[in-house]
Amino acid sequence: MRTIAIIGAGPAGIEAASVLAAMEETEVLLFEKSATTMDNLRDKAFLFPDFSSAADLVEIMEAKLNRDNIKLHLSTAITSVASTSTATEAGGIMAWELQDASGARYQVDAVLVTTGYRVFDAHRKEELGYGIYPGVITSIDLEKKLKEGKILNAVGDIPKKIVFLQCVGSRDEKSGNHYCSKVCCVTAVKQAIEVRKLLPEVETYIFYMDLRMWGGGFEEMYRESQEKYGVRYVRGRISEAASTYDGKIQIKSEDTLVGLPLKMSADLLVLMVGMEPSEGTKTLTRQCNCADAYGFATTVNPHARDNETAQPGLYVAGSCKRPMSINDSLTDARSAALRIAEYLK
Ligand code: SF4
């Protein structure tokens, strides 16, 4: 019997667990520090690019856990991961020991880290007024409102104008995150369409630096947002947001296509917050000597061996490596499971 530990029960962790648990003579220990699985996915209403329900995907993923040889440990934070033998001593594979916050220890044959991401804390961009003005919200807050099917402005009325701002906490010198978070462009397009479907009278503007529509169906969605739903795009970065006496948000920007400063007032300003490595990701990647400058996991070779770390038996998958869509995380998790199966053979 081989035992594999997976740390993080988001979509990537669950997908890898279901693939590995289908192998004979295998037990999977799946650890999650929260009281529930897939917290980030549960916060979403609809998924891009097909507007399918996030709740349906949660249900599909939960069903994958229904196997006797998957042991799910909720509310269990793994605090230490260490190899306890050399590959030679263990007969070709390393022995690993995990410890959780209560001090319990687990002996396993391989470890997969799928601890994922956390969203950028918009309070860190003080000039944009998040947490100060009720009319400034994040893309996560808007997703919750879309899920409820109810969007109101700061004074409880139906909004007339909603402005989205891209690249909050990504591609940003001040916050120290120089990378692109990859999914926030398409998320803004998706959310603006959803807003227009729910409230057809609302004007929607997206302020962008570049629009990165990199996935299948994304470019078509972007075109449709303009042609069918009337979403407007402004190339420029908002430098400041402040409240007006009637609860609206006054923004200052520059339209970089025409080279002119721009002021606009809106009922809601939506900050498209990027991804950062979760606390669990940072802790484990640093402990296992596979952290990049931000705390995301690095691999042996980003092309050919993108799930392997330098330590035999220690693997990584999903958005603990870099910002990734849910689809890409699931694909990456299947790839990691295959690598682990090969290793254990
Ligand atoms: S995906 Fe778009 S919004 Fe997100 S960081 Fe990259 S360019 Fe900015």
Residues whose N, C-alpha, C, O or C-beta is under 5 A from the ligand:
A	BS01	SF4	Q166 C167 S170 Y179 C180 S181 K182 V183 C184 C185 D210 R212
